[in-house]
Amino acid sequence: MCLRHRDRLLIIPVVLCALLGAPVPSAVANDAPAPPTGIAVTRLYEDVAKATEQYERGKRAADRQRAVADRLQDRLAQERQRRGTIHDAVGAVAREQYRTGGSLAFVGRLLLVDDPDALLRGFRIAGQAEQAVSRLLARARKAERELRAAEEEATAAWHDLAVRHARLAAVKRGIESKLEAAQWELQAEADRSAAAGKCAGAVRPEKPAPPAGPEWVAPVEHYALSAGFDSVGALWAHRHTGQDFALGIGALVRSVGAGRVVSVSCGGGFGMQVVVAHTDGYYTQYAHLASVAVDQGQQVRTGQWIGQAGTTGNSTGPHLHFEARLTPYLGSGVDPVAWLRERGVTL
């Protein structure tokens, strides 16, 4: 039986849930229609995050159990060394007895003493010493047995955790592979829209926007800063007019502040892009997107998802090109890092 690409993407949550013991999502269990690619990518991002969390938790548990097994192994070696020392001491006593005539010579010396009390004390001390050595050896043997059992149990527990950890790693790799395939499918759809100069329409993310908080936020949650404002390079006719955020295709992009969407467009050097007018008179641009989640004229609040990152237009890799402008148009940009810093957002 052959599955369509999007149907194959829907298998991943089922596999993840089977391994982690979670219920199968109803959308998958009921064989619901495949969601838009952008939403599928967002779901897979969430699945990767969950799988990664489980993977890291399993790794930490395995590491802790391995450390327990190693400590018990060290203690077992020390106990064996201790028992060996006791055995050596007993052997030395035996050898000394053999060299001097053994216990008979010792008894003879005791019988030659003049003081009867000294004789009795000597026998009593000899008996106590022998009992003490016997008890010491018995305790050492018992301690070794207990430690050996604990070490075997800890090693078995570590082995079980290691097997589960390897299984989680395989699930994580599988989801990441499906995510990458879905990301490039989303990008292909975005490239077709950009080439046609017409956006496919808003795709609303299922993930809720962050709750109300600061007046201003960064345009993305997880990122690495790449090309900065006013830098030079072969890709720009003059200088770079914004700040780039390196991140994966399909990563959610949000409005840095409240405002109104003044344009949603596709095509040209910026590819798929959104421009928002803010209440303080400034404008922000979000470019090279793979999908948009808003319509022109729509009011947006701080942190609201407005699209997904991509690599449309004049772009060599997935990233968000973000600008802060005095007007909606190219050429009026200011340093977006400093602009955000003035509003309490440090990148």
N, C-alpha and C positions, 0 to 999 in steps of 0.2 A: 504493500500500500504506500503510495506516495503522498506526502504532506506538502501543502503550500508553505512558503517561507514563514508567513505570519502564524500559521498553525503550529509550526515547529517551535516558534518563540513561546507559545502558550504552554508547551510541555514543561518548560523549565520550572515554573512555580510548583507543578505537581511533583516533580522529582525532589525539589528542595523540601517540600512539606513532608514527603514520605520519609526522607532521611532525618528530618528534625522532629518528626512526630506531631506536626501541626495539621489542622484540618485543611482540606483542599479548598481554595477560594471558590465561592459559588459561581463566579463568572466562568471559571474553567470547568467546574463540575457540570454546569448546565449547558456547556458547549455554546456559549454566547458568541455573537459575531465578533470577529477580530477588531480591536480598537484601532483608531488611527495610529500611524507609525510613531508620531510624537509621543502619544500617551503610552504606547508599548515601550518606548525607550525609557520614559519616566518610571514605569513600573519595574523595568529591568534594573535601572539604577537603584531602586529601593530594594530589589531582591539581592543585588550585589552587596549593598550595605548590610543587609541582614545576614547573608552568608559570611561576609567578612567578620561581622561581630561574633557569629558562632565559631568561626575558624579561629579567631584570636582568643576567644574564651577557652576553646578546647586546647589550644596550644599552651596557654598559661596553666591550665589544669594538668596537662601532660608534663610540663616542665616541673611543676611543683611535686607531682608524684614521682618523677624521676629523681628529683633531689632527695625525697624521702628514702627511696630505694638505695641511693648512693650512700646516704648517711648510715642507714642500717648495715649496708655492706661494710662500711668502714668500722662500725662498732663490732660487727661480727669478726672482722680480722683482728681487732684489738683484743676481743675476748678469747679468741683462739691463741693469740700470743700470750695472754695472761695465763691461760690454762697450760700452755707449753712451759711457761716459767715455773709454775707450780710443779709440773712433772719433772723438770730439770732439778729443782730443789730436792724433791723426794728421791730422785735418782742419785743425787750427790750424797744424801744421807745413807742410802743403801750401799753405795760404794765405800763410804767411810766405815760402815759397820762391817763390811766384808774385809776391808784392809785391817781392821783392829780386832777382828774376831767376832764381829757381829753382835747380835743381842746377848749371846752367852757371856761375852767379855764384859758387856755393860752390866749384866745381872751379877756377874762375879764381883765387879767393882763395888756394886751396891751392897753385896753380902759381906764385904770386908770392912764396911764402915763400922765405927764403934758405937755410933748413936742410933738406936732403933728408930727414933723419930725421923732422923735424916734418911734412913732406909725407906721408910714409908712415904716420905715426901718425894723421894726419888722415883719410886714406882708410880706414885700418883701423877707426877709431872710428866713422866714418860707416857703414861696412858692418855693424859689430856692432850699431849702434843700429837699423838697418833690420831686421836679423835678429831682434833682441830684440822689436821691435814686431810682427813677423810671428808669432813664437812665442806672444806674449801674446794676439794675436787668435785664433790657432788654439786655444789652451787655453781661451779664453773661449767660443768656439763649441762645443767639445767638452763643456765643463762645462754649457752651456745645454742641449745635446741630452740629456745624461745626466739632468740634473735634470728636464727636461720628460718624459722617459720614466718616471722614478720617480714624478713627480707624477701622471701619467696612470694608472699602475699602482695607486698608493695610492687615487686617487679611485674607480677601478673596484672595488677591494676594499671601500672604504667603501660604495659603492652596493649591492654584493651583501649586505653585512652589514645595511644599512638595510632591504633587501627582506625578508631573513630575520627581522629584528626586527619588522617590521610584521606578518609572518605569525604570529610568536609572540604578538604582542599580540592578534591576532584570535582565536587559540586560547584565550588566557587569558580574554578577554571571554566567549567561548562557554562555557567551563567555569564561570566565575563566574555566568553566567545560569542554567545548569543547576543549580548549587548553590543559588541563591536559590529556584528552583522546588521543589527537593527539600526545602529547609528549611521552606518553608511547607506542603508536603505533610505533613512530619513534625509540624509544629505543629498542623495540622488534626486529625491522628490523636490528638495529645495533648489537644486541646480536647475531642474527643469522649469520651475516657477521663475527663477531669476533669468533664465535664458529667454523665457516668454515675456518677461517684464510685467508679470501679473502674479500677485500673491494668491495662494490657494485658499485663503480665508483663515479666520482665527481658529486655533485649536486650543480649547481651554484645558489647562492641566488639571488632573484630578487631585493632585497634592494641594492641600490648603496653603494659602499664603501665610507667612509668619504672623503671629498676633500683633496687634497694635503695640508699638513701642516708641523708639526714637523718631524724631521728625525726619531724619535722613539716615540712609543705610548704604552699604556698598552694593554695587549692581549684581554681584554674585556672592554665594556663600563660601564656596571652596575654590581656590584659584592660586595661580602663581603669576606674579606681574612679569610681563615681558617688555615689549617695546614701549618706551615712555614718550611723554609729550616733548615735541620739538627735537626729537632725535632724527638722524639722517639715515637714509638707506636707499637701495636701488628701487624699491617698490613705490616710493613716494616722489612725486614731481618736485616738491620743495622739501618740506620737513613734515614729520609725523604730527598729525593734528589732534591726537588723543592719547589715551592710555589703553594698552592691550592687556587683557586678562587671559592667560593660557588655561584652557579647560576642555573637557571632552565634548564631543558633539552630543547635543540633546540636553546638556546641563541647563537648568532653569535660570533665566535672567529676570531680574526684577527692577521695577522703577525705583530709583534712589530717593524719590520724594513724591509727594502728592502733586497732581497736576492733570493736564488734559493731553490726550494723544493728538498731535497736530498732523502727523503723517505716518502712513504705513506704506512702504514701497519695496519693489523688487527690481533687480537689474542694476547695471552700472558698477562702479568700482567698489561700492559699499555692499553690494549684493542685497540681501533681504535686511531691511532696517526699520527701526521705529524711532520717532522723535517725539519727545514729551515736553510740553511747556509747563513750567512750574509757577507757583503763585508768587515767587519773588522776582519774576521777570526773566529768569534764565531758562535755557533749554538744555536738554540732554539727549544724546543720540546713542543708539544701541545697534551696532552694525555687524554684518557677516553672519546673521542669524540663519538657523535651519528651519525655524517655524515662528509664527507670531501668535500671540494669545489675546490680542486686543484689536479693536477696530478704530479707524480714524474718527475723532470726535469724542471718544469714550473718556470718561473721567476715571482716573486711577488713584489709588491711595499709596502711601509709602509701603514698599515691600511687596506690592502686588506683582504677580508673575505676568510678564508681558511678552515672553518668547522663550526660545531655546537656542543655545549657542550652536554655531556651525562654522562653515568655512566658505560661504558664498561670496561672489565678487572677487576683488583683487586680494586674495588671501592664499598663503602658502601652507596653512594648517589651522586646525580648529582653535578658535579664540573669539573673545568678545572685544570689539573695538568700541570704546566708550569715550564720548566727548561731552564737555560742558561748554555751552556757547552763549554768546550775548544775543544772537538771533537764531532762527531755525536753520540758517544756511551755513554751508561750509565756508571757512575763512574767518569766522568770528569766534573761534575757539579760544578758551583760556586753559591753563594747566589744570586738568581735572583732579589731580592728586591734591594740589593746594586748595582747589575749590571745595573738595569734599572735606579736607582737614578744617577749613573755616567753619564747616557745618557740623563739626564734631565726629567725623568719620575718618579714622586713620587706617590706611591700607597697609 
